[in-house]
Each structure stands twice: as structure tokens, then as C-alpha cells.
Amino acid sequence: MTIDIISVVPDLLSSPFAHSIMKRASDKGLLQVNVINLREYTTYARAQVDDYQFGGGAGMVLMIEPLVNAVEHLQKEKQYDDVIYLTPDGETFNQKMANTLSLKKNLLMICGHYKGIDQRFRDHFVTKEISIGDYVLSGGELAAAVLTDAIGRLLPGVLNDETSALTDSFQDNLLSPPVYTRPEIYRGWAIPNVLKSGNHKLIEEWRHEQAIERTTLRRPDILE
Ligand code: 6GU
């Protein structure tokens, strides 16, 4: 899968995919992330990509022309399944959307900045608008990194243990149960006995109960 990300601050996206699971995904050739600098696609002087908004008001708006230049240039190489604009007024991202997007071949993400982007680009080029939550970030880059991570780790072969994405929180509308590792007792705090029982059926039952209890307490809204 490829994810292309258009940004005016491409440096913000140099590190998130260079480590850990995202690095493994790209080393294995399962996920290719390309960050595109919008300023390379402007014809305006001094690499200008934004301007004041018509009608007045504070804040700059990304101009349509550099965005279209960039998208149409990229579209010569590949066809995108979706052109995603990251914006606080988009649909709130969740695990189900990550699952759906992980089945696509080529995604293009557009990061806005300042007051956003010219509405005509949204009307004519964007196919999905996504937010990562009800708060405002200074740009779409961190949101694009969040989506790319959530999608990338779902690609077959990215995680070592293929079952581990299936047991994630949210994957079955339940939060994950507690987990423990060595030492067995720390400062007198012991791990639950059942985890040492060797009885896999009992352990699975306990984990399921814990997941239900945790979800009931913390996120009754997602419980089916
Ligand atoms: Cl996708 N962008 C920005 N700028 N702020 C956000 C967001 C996206 N999602 C939540 N807040």
C-alpha cells in the first residue's frame, strides 16, 4: 500500500514512520509513505502557498492552485482510492475506518494549515474528510501520522503476531484486558493467580470478563 501525504511542513513527518512497527512495514515493502512538499508545486513568487481569505478575517488559507498542481502531478503516477483531507470538521476517525482504509491500495492525504484550504479544492478533489477528535491541532500532519500508523499496522505481515491486531482494543467493541509481565511480585503487588494457572480456557474467560468490566466502566458508549 502507498500513502502519499501533501504538507507545507514536510519535516514534521520525517520521524513518525522511521521507527518501530512503521519502519518494519516500510522495510518489508508493505507500506510506502511519501511526503510531498506543497511549496514545490506553487507558481507564485517566494514559494507562496497561502493567502488572505476573501471576505476578510484572521488567518491564511491554502490556495487551490498549488494543491491541484500537486494532486494532478501525483495522479499521473497512480490512481488514488481516496483523497483524504485532514480537518477538525471531518468525520471522527475510529478503528472501523482504519480497517476499511487498510484495504485500499493508494491513499492521498492533504494536510491543511492556518485557517484551512480553499473550499473549492474540498468540493472538487477531496473524497473523504477526517478528524482525529474534538480538539484543534495547528495542522493536519499529526493527524495524518495518526491515520497512517493506525492503518499501516493493520496491513497483513506488518505485525509479528498476526493475531495481535485482532485482539486490539476496539477491534471487537471491547477495550483490552490488563496485561502483566515479570516480576511476578513487585513491592508486594502480585499478578492475578489465574494467569499462572496454565489453563488457557480459564485465562481466556478471565480476560474476556476483564475486558467487559473495563469497557463498562470506561467506555459504556462502545459496548454492544
Ligand atoms: Cl485532522 N486537523 C486539525 N488541524 N485539527 C484536528 C484534526 C485534524 N483532528 C482533530 N483536530
Residues whose N, C-alpha, C, O or C-beta is under 5 A from the ligand:
A	BS01	6GU	L86 T87 P88 I130 S131 I132 G133 Y135 V136 L137 S138 G139 G140 A143
